[in-house]
Amino acid sequence: NHNVRYKGELYHVQTEDGGLKKPQIITHLYRAGSILSSKRVSYADIARVENLARVVEELMKEQHKEMLRRLKNGDFDGVILERFGESSSPSAQSPSEDESPTPPSPETTPRAVEVRREPVMPARETAAPAEDEKPSEARSPKDLSLDDLVLSYLTGGKDD
């Protein structure tokens, strides 16, 4: 689980394993307790591999990082605008035609799932200094928040 600040707002990314009874990996992206995106991947076809725990752990890490990268790359800006009636930043640009987020398919539409990890808590409202609203490219690493450093590390420092 990660809490990440993106364009001044707090987001939560949560990845879960359904276990052998329901062999799937589910990753959710939340803002203010609402699910913005979900990705489900079944691993039933590999459930009998010798090192299943290690393979599933790697799949979970990669799926989790992919959700963080997509957030950082602006893939969910349209969904954020639709759900919250605001752009994720005053300086946010609309995505180009080929980068527009696609609506979730019926297979990825969130359904009730058993949550086995810590519950999602409402974001604590804190006043951020004005310098936190500058684009991350303009700040030196020592000026980055912990959230920004973690996001940068997990996404490989790609600031597209």
KADA-V688155 format. One record per pair of residues at least 24 apart in sequence whose ideal C-beta (glycine too) atoms are under 8 Angstrom apart, sorted by sequence separation. I is the first residue (numbers start at 0). J is the second residue. D is the distance in whole Angstrom. If there is no record, write none. Layout:
BEGIN
I&J&D  I&J&D
END
This chain:
BEGIN
22&46&5  38&62&6  74&98&7  76&100&7  10&35&8  73&98&7  75&100&6  74&100&5  19&46&6  38&65&8  38&66&7  36&66&7  24&55&7  36&69&8  24&58&6  24&59&5  26&62&5  26&63&6  24&62&6  28&66&6  16&55&6  26&65&8  36&75&6  26&66&5  35&75&6  28&70&6  36&78&7  16&59&6  35&78&5  35&79&7  88&132&8  90&134&7  14&59&5  28&75&7  35&82&7  14&62&6  14&63&4  30&79&7  33&82&7  12&63&6  14&66&8  30&82&8  31&83&8  30&83&7  12&66&5  12&67&6  12&70&7  10&70&6  1&63&7  3&67&6  5&70&6  1&67&7  5&71&7  37&103&7  3&70&7  36&103&7  39&106&7  39&107&6  38&107&6  37&107&6  8&79&8  37&108&8  37&109&5  34&109&5  8&87&6  71&150&6  7&87&8  6&87&4  7&88&6  5&87&6  6&88&4  27&109&7  67&150&6  71&154&5  6&91&6  68&153&8  72&157&8  67&153&5  68&154&5  71&157&8  25&112&6  32&119&6  67&154&6  68&155&8  71&158&8  72&159&5  71&159&8  32&121&6  64&153&5  68&157&7  29&119&6  31&121&7  63&153&8  64&154&7  31&122&6  17&112&8  15&112&7  15&114&7  15&115&6  15&116&6  13&116&6  13&119&7  11&119&6  11&122&8  9&122&4  0&116&6  0&117&6  2&122&8  7&127&7  7&131&7  7&132&6  4&131&8  9&146&8  4&144&6  4&146&4  3&146&5  4&147&7  2&146&7  5&150&7  3&149&7  4&150&8  3&150&5  1&149&7  1&150&8  1&153&7
END
